[in-house]
Amino acid sequence: MILRSEVLENDFVRLEPFEDRHREPLRLACDADPELWPTFYHTSLGGDRFDGGWQAMRDQQAVGTRIPFAVVRQGEVVGLSTFINILRADRSVEIGTTYYRPEARGGVVNPAAKRLLLEHAFACGAQRVAFQVDQINLRSQAAMAKLGAVREGVMRNDKITWTGRVRSSVIFSILAEEWPAVRATLDQRLAAFG
């Protein structure tokens, strides 16, 4: 699996690999919902923690262990999503560190972005795309189910978040052979947004 860092675009969103020009627009997007950040595992991108989180992602991007994307809708950065846990030999990758401004949630942005990321991962040779969701984040779990990802189970107390809270992660995945059906469902959802 050779996962490439490149612009991904459809009629609804444009995913742009992080560049310095995304820093301040993303900071503004991340400051729009400070209550959400305690559910994130490794970092907060809200408030005064943004710079450290941004730099950590840029450092990982530079060495190829993370491919972060700014999610752009109608010319405005509305959030981010990333490829992480890139296991080239195992042809497995995780989509994570996904965040959208509150007004970008519940509409076309997430399914359109996931459509692009999943298509790209499978086109690059992935056999499995995984998602790890904090067990307390019911909104994200519902989004995974709606997406068509299979719930594999819960890894209990598997992480300690940046706040010190012990987290359990719900694992979801989509396999290459499941992708055509998931893609068809996603395409139907996106067609409704016309």
KEPA-795109 format. One line per field, with one value per residue: x, y, z of N, C-alpha, C in turn; residue in one letter; residue number from 1. Coordinates in steps of 0.1 Angstrom, whole numbers. Example, Ala and Ser with C-alpha at 12.3 -4.5 7.8 and 13.67 -1.06 7.14 Angstrom:
BEGIN
n.X <- (132 | 128)
n.Y <- (-57 | -22)
n.Z <- (78 | 71)
ca.X <- (123 | 137)
ca.Y <- (-45 | -11)
ca.Z <- (78 | 71)
c.X <- (132 | 129)
c.Y <- (-33 | 0)
c.Z <- (78 | 79)
res <- (A | S)
n <- (1 | 2)
END
This chain:
BEGIN
n.X <- (9 | 7 | 2 | -8 | -1 | -21 | -42 | -77 | -108 | -143 | -177 | -185 | -167 | -132 | -102 | -73 | -39 | -21 | -7 | 13 | -4 | -28 | -29 | -39 | -67 | -76 | -71 | -91 | -114 | -112 | -114 | -141 | -156 | -150 | -158 | -157 | -131 | -120 | -128 | -110 | -82 | -52 | -45 | -54 | -68 | -78 | -80 | -52 | -37 | -35 | -13 | 8 | -4 | -9 | 18 | 28 | 13 | 22 | 49 | 47 | 35 | 57 | 75 | 60 | 42 | 17 | -11 | -24 | -53 | -68 | -101 | -121 | -148 | -167 | -147 | -139 | -121 | -133 | -127 | -108 | -93 | -76 | -52 | -40 | -19 | -7 | -1 | 18 | 29 | 9 | -12 | -31 | -49 | -58 | -85 | -87 | -86 | -106 | -124 | -150 | -163 | -191 | -213 | -208 | -214 | -235 | -245 | -235 | -207 | -192 | -199 | -191 | -164 | -155 | -161 | -142 | -117 | -119 | -122 | -97 | -79 | -85 | -81 | -54 | -45 | -52 | -64 | -79 | -96 | -96 | -114 | -112 | -131 | -139 | -154 | -173 | -181 | -208 | -220 | -201 | -199 | -224 | -222 | -203 | -217 | -238 | -223 | -217 | -197 | -183 | -188 | -163 | -157 | -148 | -119 | -109 | -102 | -79 | -64 | -49 | -61 | -52 | -61 | -58 | -78 | -89 | -95 | -118 | -118 | -139 | -139 | -141 | -144 | -138 | -136 | -118 | -134 | -159 | -161 | -173 | -202 | -205 | -196 | -216 | -238 | -230 | -228 | -254 | -264 | -250 | -260 | -285 | -279 | -274)
n.Y <- (-12 | 21 | 50 | 80 | 115 | 139 | 164 | 159 | 158 | 165 | 172 | 185 | 189 | 198 | 182 | 191 | 185 | 193 | 225 | 253 | 275 | 267 | 269 | 291 | 294 | 269 | 269 | 288 | 273 | 252 | 264 | 268 | 250 | 244 | 225 | 200 | 190 | 176 | 149 | 140 | 119 | 121 | 148 | 183 | 206 | 229 | 263 | 274 | 252 | 246 | 252 | 234 | 209 | 213 | 215 | 189 | 173 | 182 | 175 | 147 | 144 | 152 | 130 | 110 | 94 | 103 | 116 | 145 | 163 | 194 | 202 | 216 | 236 | 252 | 271 | 277 | 267 | 241 | 221 | 192 | 160 | 129 | 105 | 80 | 57 | 42 | 14 | 1 | -24 | -42 | -33 | -16 | 11 | 39 | 61 | 91 | 116 | 134 | 163 | 187 | 220 | 231 | 240 | 226 | 200 | 171 | 173 | 174 | 174 | 155 | 129 | 133 | 139 | 115 | 98 | 106 | 100 | 73 | 62 | 70 | 56 | 29 | 28 | 31 | 7 | -3 | -28 | -27 | -3 | 15 | 28 | 45 | 52 | 72 | 57 | 73 | 90 | 93 | 105 | 103 | 75 | 69 | 81 | 64 | 40 | 48 | 53 | 28 | 13 | -16 | -25 | -36 | -41 | -33 | -18 | -19 | 5 | 14 | 37 | 67 | 98 | 132 | 147 | 132 | 113 | 80 | 61 | 42 | 25 | 23 | 1 | 3 | -8 | -9 | -32 | -40 | -56 | -49 | -23 | -15 | -18 | 0 | 23 | 27 | 32 | 55 | 72 | 74 | 88 | 112 | 121 | 130 | 155 | 168)
n.Z <- (0 | -10 | 3 | -8 | -3 | -12 | -29 | -24 | -39 | -43 | -53 | -30 | -9 | -3 | 3 | 16 | 19 | 49 | 50 | 57 | 53 | 62 | 89 | 106 | 97 | 104 | 132 | 139 | 132 | 150 | 174 | 176 | 191 | 221 | 240 | 230 | 228 | 251 | 245 | 227 | 220 | 219 | 218 | 222 | 201 | 206 | 218 | 237 | 233 | 207 | 190 | 198 | 192 | 164 | 155 | 162 | 145 | 121 | 122 | 122 | 98 | 82 | 84 | 74 | 89 | 94 | 76 | 74 | 67 | 58 | 59 | 35 | 27 | 4 | 1 | 27 | 56 | 74 | 91 | 100 | 90 | 93 | 80 | 99 | 119 | 98 | 82 | 61 | 51 | 61 | 48 | 59 | 74 | 94 | 98 | 114 | 141 | 134 | 130 | 129 | 125 | 145 | 129 | 106 | 109 | 107 | 82 | 48 | 49 | 65 | 54 | 27 | 30 | 41 | 20 | 1 | 15 | 20 | -6 | -16 | 1 | -4 | -32 | -32 | -23 | 2 | 24 | 46 | 64 | 93 | 122 | 153 | 180 | 208 | 236 | 249 | 231 | 216 | 193 | 173 | 171 | 162 | 137 | 125 | 123 | 106 | 84 | 76 | 85 | 102 | 135 | 155 | 181 | 216 | 229 | 260 | 284 | 269 | 264 | 276 | 278 | 267 | 288 | 310 | 315 | 315 | 287 | 268 | 237 | 209 | 182 | 147 | 114 | 78 | 52 | 22 | 5 | 13 | 6 | -20 | -15 | 7 | -5 | -25 | -8 | 4 | -18 | -25 | -3 | -6 | -31 | -24 | -14 | -37)
ca.X <- (0 | 14 | -8 | -2 | -6 | -25 | -55 | -88 | -119 | -156 | -186 | -190 | -155 | -119 | -93 | -60 | -28 | -17 | 3 | 13 | -15 | -40 | -28 | -48 | -81 | -79 | -72 | -104 | -124 | -110 | -119 | -156 | -163 | -140 | -163 | -154 | -117 | -117 | -130 | -99 | -72 | -38 | -42 | -65 | -65 | -86 | -74 | -38 | -31 | -35 | 1 | 15 | -11 | -6 | 32 | 30 | 8 | 31 | 61 | 43 | 34 | 70 | 81 | 51 | 34 | 3 | -14 | -35 | -60 | -77 | -114 | -125 | -162 | -170 | -136 | -136 | -116 | -143 | -122 | -97 | -94 | -62 | -48 | -30 | -16 | -5 | 7 | 20 | 30 | -3 | -22 | -41 | -48 | -69 | -90 | -89 | -84 | -116 | -131 | -157 | -170 | -205 | -223 | -205 | -218 | -249 | -249 | -228 | -193 | -186 | -200 | -183 | -149 | -152 | -161 | -129 | -107 | -120 | -118 | -83 | -72 | -87 | -74 | -39 | -42 | -56 | -73 | -87 | -96 | -102 | -117 | -113 | -140 | -140 | -167 | -183 | -185 | -219 | -223 | -191 | -203 | -236 | -218 | -197 | -228 | -245 | -214 | -216 | -185 | -186 | -183 | -156 | -157 | -143 | -107 | -112 | -91 | -67 | -56 | -50 | -62 | -44 | -66 | -56 | -89 | -87 | -105 | -120 | -120 | -148 | -132 | -149 | -136 | -144 | -127 | -118 | -145 | -171 | -161 | -183 | -215 | -204 | -195 | -229 | -247 | -225 | -231 | -269 | -265 | -245 | -269 | -296 | -275 | -274)
ca.Y <- (0 | 33 | 60 | 93 | 128 | 147 | 170 | 151 | 168 | 161 | 184 | 190 | 193 | 196 | 179 | 196 | 181 | 204 | 234 | 264 | 285 | 262 | 270 | 301 | 291 | 257 | 274 | 294 | 263 | 244 | 272 | 269 | 240 | 240 | 214 | 187 | 186 | 165 | 136 | 136 | 111 | 125 | 162 | 192 | 216 | 241 | 273 | 276 | 239 | 244 | 253 | 221 | 199 | 215 | 211 | 175 | 167 | 186 | 167 | 134 | 145 | 153 | 117 | 101 | 86 | 108 | 124 | 153 | 171 | 205 | 200 | 229 | 236 | 265 | 280 | 279 | 255 | 238 | 211 | 183 | 146 | 125 | 91 | 77 | 43 | 37 | 1 | -2 | -39 | -49 | -26 | -11 | 25 | 44 | 75 | 96 | 130 | 141 | 174 | 197 | 231 | 227 | 242 | 217 | 187 | 166 | 176 | 168 | 175 | 142 | 118 | 137 | 137 | 101 | 92 | 108 | 93 | 58 | 59 | 71 | 45 | 16 | 29 | 30 | -6 | -7 | -39 | -24 | 11 | 14 | 40 | 43 | 62 | 72 | 51 | 83 | 99 | 86 | 111 | 96 | 61 | 69 | 84 | 52 | 31 | 53 | 52 | 14 | 6 | -27 | -24 | -48 | -43 | -22 | -20 | -13 | 13 | 13 | 49 | 78 | 110 | 143 | 153 | 122 | 104 | 67 | 60 | 29 | 28 | 14 | -1 | 1 | -10 | -13 | -40 | -37 | -62 | -42 | -9 | -12 | -16 | 12 | 34 | 29 | 38 | 69 | 79 | 77 | 99 | 124 | 125 | 137 | 169 | 173)
ca.Z <- (0 | -11 | 5 | -12 | 2 | -24 | -28 | -28 | -41 | -49 | -55 | -17 | -1 | -9 | 13 | 13 | 28 | 56 | 46 | 67 | 51 | 68 | 103 | 112 | 95 | 112 | 146 | 141 | 132 | 162 | 186 | 176 | 200 | 231 | 249 | 223 | 229 | 261 | 240 | 218 | 227 | 220 | 219 | 220 | 191 | 210 | 227 | 238 | 230 | 192 | 184 | 201 | 184 | 150 | 153 | 163 | 133 | 110 | 124 | 118 | 83 | 75 | 83 | 67 | 98 | 95 | 65 | 78 | 57 | 61 | 51 | 30 | 22 | -2 | 3 | 41 | 63 | 84 | 100 | 96 | 91 | 90 | 79 | 110 | 120 | 84 | 82 | 47 | 49 | 64 | 39 | 68 | 78 | 102 | 96 | 127 | 144 | 126 | 137 | 121 | 132 | 148 | 118 | 94 | 114 | 105 | 68 | 37 | 51 | 69 | 44 | 15 | 33 | 43 | 7 | -5 | 22 | 18 | -20 | -18 | 8 | -12 | -45 | -29 | -20 | 16 | 26 | 58 | 69 | 107 | 130 | 167 | 186 | 222 | 239 | 254 | 219 | 209 | 180 | 163 | 170 | 153 | 124 | 120 | 120 | 94 | 73 | 71 | 91 | 111 | 148 | 158 | 196 | 224 | 236 | 273 | 290 | 261 | 262 | 285 | 270 | 271 | 300 | 320 | 316 | 309 | 276 | 261 | 223 | 201 | 169 | 136 | 102 | 65 | 44 | 8 | -2 | 18 | 1 | -30 | -9 | 15 | -15 | -31 | 2 | 6 | -30 | -24 | 7 | -12 | -41 | -17 | -12 | -50)
c.X <- (9 | 4 | -2 | -9 | -8 | -39 | -66 | -100 | -131 | -164 | -189 | -178 | -142 | -110 | -79 | -49 | -24 | -6 | 3 | 1 | -28 | -41 | -38 | -63 | -85 | -80 | -86 | -115 | -124 | -115 | -134 | -163 | -153 | -145 | -159 | -140 | -113 | -120 | -119 | -88 | -59 | -36 | -55 | -60 | -72 | -77 | -59 | -30 | -30 | -21 | 8 | 9 | -8 | 9 | 35 | 24 | 17 | 44 | 59 | 41 | 47 | 77 | 72 | 43 | 20 | 1 | -26 | -40 | -68 | -89 | -119 | -139 | -164 | -160 | -132 | -131 | -127 | -139 | -110 | -100 | -80 | -62 | -38 | -28 | -15 | 5 | 8 | 20 | 17 | -15 | -34 | -39 | -60 | -73 | -93 | -86 | -93 | -123 | -138 | -163 | -184 | -214 | -220 | -209 | -232 | -253 | -240 | -213 | -187 | -187 | -192 | -168 | -146 | -152 | -147 | -118 | -107 | -117 | -103 | -75 | -73 | -80 | -59 | -35 | -45 | -65 | -83 | -85 | -103 | -105 | -118 | -120 | -140 | -154 | -177 | -187 | -196 | -222 | -213 | -195 | -215 | -232 | -211 | -207 | -235 | -236 | -214 | -204 | -190 | -180 | -176 | -156 | -151 | -129 | -108 | -100 | -78 | -58 | -58 | -50 | -53 | -49 | -64 | -67 | -86 | -99 | -106 | -124 | -129 | -141 | -142 | -140 | -145 | -133 | -128 | -130 | -158 | -172 | -172 | -197 | -215 | -204 | -209 | -239 | -243 | -229 | -246 | -271 | -261 | -254 | -281 | -292 | -273 | -264)
c.Y <- (12 | 45 | 74 | 105 | 137 | 153 | 160 | 160 | 161 | 174 | 191 | 196 | 191 | 193 | 182 | 192 | 194 | 212 | 245 | 274 | 280 | 265 | 279 | 298 | 278 | 261 | 280 | 283 | 255 | 251 | 273 | 260 | 235 | 228 | 201 | 182 | 176 | 151 | 131 | 129 | 118 | 140 | 170 | 202 | 229 | 251 | 274 | 263 | 237 | 243 | 240 | 210 | 200 | 211 | 196 | 168 | 170 | 178 | 153 | 133 | 145 | 139 | 106 | 91 | 91 | 116 | 133 | 162 | 182 | 202 | 214 | 227 | 251 | 275 | 283 | 266 | 253 | 227 | 204 | 169 | 141 | 109 | 90 | 62 | 36 | 25 | -4 | -17 | -46 | -43 | -22 | 3 | 29 | 58 | 80 | 111 | 138 | 151 | 183 | 208 | 227 | 228 | 233 | 203 | 184 | 169 | 168 | 166 | 161 | 131 | 121 | 135 | 123 | 94 | 94 | 100 | 78 | 55 | 60 | 60 | 32 | 17 | 28 | 16 | -11 | -19 | -37 | -10 | 10 | 28 | 36 | 54 | 61 | 66 | 61 | 92 | 92 | 92 | 104 | 82 | 60 | 72 | 72 | 42 | 35 | 52 | 38 | 6 | -5 | -24 | -37 | -51 | -31 | -27 | -12 | -7 | 12 | 25 | 59 | 91 | 122 | 150 | 144 | 112 | 91 | 64 | 45 | 33 | 18 | 13 | -4 | -1 | -12 | -20 | -37 | -43 | -56 | -28 | -7 | -10 | -3 | 24 | 37 | 36 | 53 | 78 | 83 | 88 | 112 | 130 | 133 | 152 | 176 | 183)
c.Z <- (0 | -9 | 2 | -5 | -9 | -21 | -32 | -28 | -47 | -50 | -42 | -9 | -8 | 4 | 9 | 23 | 36 | 50 | 57 | 66 | 58 | 83 | 110 | 109 | 103 | 127 | 148 | 141 | 145 | 175 | 187 | 186 | 211 | 239 | 243 | 226 | 239 | 256 | 231 | 226 | 229 | 222 | 219 | 210 | 194 | 219 | 226 | 235 | 215 | 187 | 186 | 193 | 169 | 147 | 153 | 150 | 121 | 110 | 119 | 103 | 76 | 74 | 78 | 76 | 100 | 82 | 69 | 67 | 63 | 52 | 48 | 23 | 17 | 2 | 17 | 47 | 74 | 93 | 95 | 97 | 87 | 87 | 90 | 110 | 106 | 85 | 68 | 44 | 51 | 56 | 48 | 72 | 86 | 98 | 110 | 128 | 134 | 135 | 127 | 130 | 134 | 136 | 106 | 98 | 109 | 91 | 58 | 40 | 54 | 59 | 31 | 18 | 35 | 29 | 0 | 2 | 20 | 4 | -22 | -11 | 0 | -25 | -43 | -24 | -5 | 15 | 37 | 62 | 83 | 112 | 144 | 173 | 201 | 226 | 244 | 242 | 211 | 195 | 170 | 161 | 160 | 139 | 117 | 115 | 107 | 82 | 67 | 76 | 101 | 124 | 152 | 173 | 203 | 230 | 249 | 279 | 283 | 260 | 274 | 277 | 275 | 284 | 312 | 322 | 309 | 299 | 272 | 246 | 216 | 187 | 159 | 124 | 89 | 57 | 29 | 1 | 2 | 11 | -10 | -25 | -1 | 6 | -21 | -21 | 4 | -6 | -30 | -14 | 1 | -23 | -36 | -15 | -26 | -53)
res <- (M | I | L | R | S | E | V | L | E | N | D | F | V | R | L | E | P | F | E | D | R | H | R | E | P | L | R | L | A | C | D | A | D | P | E | L | W | P | T | F | Y | H | T | S | L | G | G | D | R | F | D | G | G | W | Q | A | M | R | D | Q | Q | A | V | G | T | R | I | P | F | A | V | V | R | Q | G | E | V | V | G | L | S | T | F | I | N | I | L | R | A | D | R | S | V | E | I | G | T | T | Y | Y | R | P | E | A | R | G | G | V | V | N | P | A | A | K | R | L | L | L | E | H | A | F | A | C | G | A | Q | R | V | A | F | Q | V | D | Q | I | N | L | R | S | Q | A | A | M | A | K | L | G | A | V | R | E | G | V | M | R | N | D | K | I | T | W | T | G | R | V | R | S | S | V | I | F | S | I | L | A | E | E | W | P | A | V | R | A | T | L | D | Q | R | L | A | A | F | G)
n <- (1 | 2 | 3 | 4 | 5 | 6 | 7 | 8 | 9 | 10 | 11 | 12 | 13 | 14 | 15 | 16 | 17 | 18 | 19 | 20 | 21 | 22 | 23 | 24 | 25 | 26 | 27 | 28 | 29 | 30 | 31 | 32 | 33 | 34 | 35 | 36 | 37 | 38 | 39 | 40 | 41 | 42 | 43 | 44 | 45 | 46 | 47 | 48 | 49 | 50 | 51 | 52 | 53 | 54 | 55 | 56 | 57 | 58 | 59 | 60 | 61 | 62 | 63 | 64 | 65 | 66 | 67 | 68 | 69 | 70 | 71 | 72 | 73 | 74 | 75 | 76 | 77 | 78 | 79 | 80 | 81 | 82 | 83 | 84 | 85 | 86 | 87 | 88 | 89 | 90 | 91 | 92 | 93 | 94 | 95 | 96 | 97 | 98 | 99 | 100 | 101 | 102 | 103 | 104 | 105 | 106 | 107 | 108 | 109 | 110 | 111 | 112 | 113 | 114 | 115 | 116 | 117 | 118 | 119 | 120 | 121 | 122 | 123 | 124 | 125 | 126 | 127 | 128 | 129 | 130 | 131 | 132 | 133 | 134 | 135 | 136 | 137 | 138 | 139 | 140 | 141 | 142 | 143 | 144 | 145 | 146 | 147 | 148 | 149 | 150 | 151 | 152 | 153 | 154 | 155 | 156 | 157 | 158 | 159 | 160 | 161 | 162 | 163 | 164 | 165 | 166 | 167 | 168 | 169 | 170 | 171 | 172 | 173 | 174 | 175 | 176 | 177 | 178 | 179 | 180 | 181 | 182 | 183 | 184 | 185 | 186 | 187 | 188 | 189 | 190 | 191 | 192 | 193 | 194)
END
